[in-house]
Amino acid sequence: MAEKILLTIAGYDPSGGAGILLDLKVFASFGFKGMAVLTSLTAQNTRLVQEVRCLPPDFIWSQYQTLAQEFSFSGIKIGMICSSANLEIIQKILRANANIPKVIDPIFKASTGTWLLQKEALSAYLEKMEGLVTLLTPNLEEASLLTGIKIKSQGDLKEAAQKIFLDSNIPCLITGGHRPGPKTDLLFDGQKFHFFQQPEIKKKVHGSGCFLSSAILVYLAQGEKLTGACSQAAKLTHRAFKKAVRIGQGQHYINFPL
């Protein structure tokens, strides 16, 4: 039986707490073979992002095409895209993989405030992804940047998720882990709202969005429906947060094995 392969297209975090290195750990923990296409390089540690370098779109396409010539993928996760030019290549890759689950974790800013996406790419972000993705997983700030809605209430949360779907024809899971209190994620699947709530964990955990979106992709690749995949991934993320450890002077890091 052929080995199932999941592909991550994302940035490189040399501390290992986010980006492709974390995605590959999640894939491996479920028994999937992971492969990766780099979009960007960063200089960062547990406390800050020092520098960001976007890789050129032709090289991103070369990485992808070289893998695709030999392997078939069971799912694709996309994280940090980095530049406007790279959006075109991501769109091309998505179109080439119409019949497998694809999850996009919009990576716009680091938790320290450093921009990880060129600001001019924001206006075209949803347009380039329109109808090509199984799920978008923005956090509260990313959802606000995509919609222009300041999210302060549950009503704002629902409005933002619905607007993202209407603008992109993509189901949207807005993650609420950056608000105080219980962690509430909201999925709008195009017809219904689904809430997933977990008890509050008072830790700042690096790579939370990467972990959640990669876990959702795994469950989808295993045949789970979207709502079930989001629910199971939210529970797994909560368990991972409880086990997260501080390895440096900054945020906690997810500890493996899970």
Secondary structure, 3 states (H helix, E strand, C coil): CCCCEEEEEEEECCCCCCHHHHHHHHHHHCCCEEEEEEEEEEEECCCCEEEEEECCHHHHHHHHHHHHCCCCCCEEEECCCCCHHHHHHHHHHHHCCCCCCEEECCCCECCCCCECCCHHHHHHHHHHHCCCCCEECCEHHHHHHHHCCCCCCHHHHHHHHHHHHHHHCCCEEEECCCCCCCEEEEEECCCCEEEEEECCCCCCECCHHHHHHHHHHHHHHCCCCHHHHHHHHHHHHHHHHHHCEECCCCCEECCCCC
